[in-house]
Amino acid sequence: MIYNVFYKNLETMPMVEEQLGKKVKKLEDLLPTYDDDSIKLDVTFEKHARREEYYTALTLALPKKTLRATETGFDTFNSMNNAFEELLREVIKFKDLLKREYTYKTRRAEKKPRTLKTEEE
């Protein structure tokens, strides 16, 4: 996976990038079927100009779709963790959509035989 980190109104933070590497590893584990060159992740950290508020924006470009997650928080770690949780949920949802797992439950429900009450009971 190729990932780029951008900072707006902030200096580079090695502690944040170390934590980011762990989060990216989790994301790579969810997407083992794609080539490393076909997945691109852009991470943007931004500090609000006047308030103590931090924004994190994640953009994951997959071959068939682009997923995006944005979060705000009181520090960069908080906003990054929340944004990655949202992105992981979106990736899982996208993988289920590709597998069409949402149709399995309805198919099973349709094939279930009905039991009719008889007069003897």
N, C-alpha and C positions, 0 to 999 in steps of 0.2 A: 504494500500500500504506500502510495506517495502522499505525504501530508506536509502542508505548508502552514506556518504560524505567522500571523500578522499582529502587530501591536499598534493601537491608536491611543495617543495621549499617555502612553506607558513606556517604561524601559523594559528591556528583556529580563525575564525572571527565570533563572535556572531551576528553581524549585518547582515552578508551575510546569515547565517543560518536562521535568522528570516524571511528575504525576501524569502529564499528558501522554507520555510514552506507555505507561501502564494501561491507560484507558484505550489507547489505540490498539494495544495487544489484544484486549478483550474484543474489540470490534473486528479485528482480523480473524479471531477464532470463530466468530459468527459467520464470516464470509469465506470459507475455505475453497469454494468451487471457482471463485473468480481469480484471474491472474493478478499478480501484484501490480502490474503496470496499468491495468484497466480500472483500478479504483483510485480515486483522488479525494482527499479530505482537506478542506481549507478551514482553519481555525482562526478566528479573529477575536482578540481581547481588546476591549475598549473601556476607558474610564470616562465617566461623565465629566464635562468641563467644570461644572459648578458644584455638583453634589458628590458625596462619597458613595457612588453607585458604579458597579462594574457590569459590563455586558459581555456575554460570550455568544458568538455565532458560529455554528458548525454547518458546513455544507459538504455532503457526501455525494460524490458523482459516481454512480454505478452505470454499467453499460445500458441498462434499460430505463433508469429513473434517477432523478436527483432528489435527495432527501435533505431537509433543512431543519435545524433546531436552534432556537435562540432563547436565552435566559438572562435574567438580571439577578444580582445578588449584592450583598454587602462587602464581599471580597472576591478575588478572582477564583479561588478554589471552590467556593460555594456556587458561583455561577457556572463554572466549568463542570462540576459534578452534576448539577441539575440538567445542564444541556446534554451531557452524555447519556444520562438516564433517559431523556426524551428521545434522543437519537437511537439508542438501543431498542426502545419500544417500537420505533418506526421501522427499523431494520427487521425485527422479528415479525411485525405485521406484514411487511413487504415479502418476506420469505414465505409466510403462510399463504399469501395471495398467489405467489408463483407456484406453490405446491397444490393450491386449491383445497387446502384442508378445511376451509369453511364449508365446503359442500359435503364432506364426509358425514357430518352429523345429520344433515337432512336426509341423505341417502339411507343411513342406518334407520332412521325413524320411519321412512317409507316402507322398508322391507320387513319391519316388525309385524308379525301376524296379530290379528285382533282375536280376542277370545270373546265368544258370545255366551251369554248366560242361557242356560237351558231351563226348561220348565221343571225339571227334576230337582234343581237346587233350591 
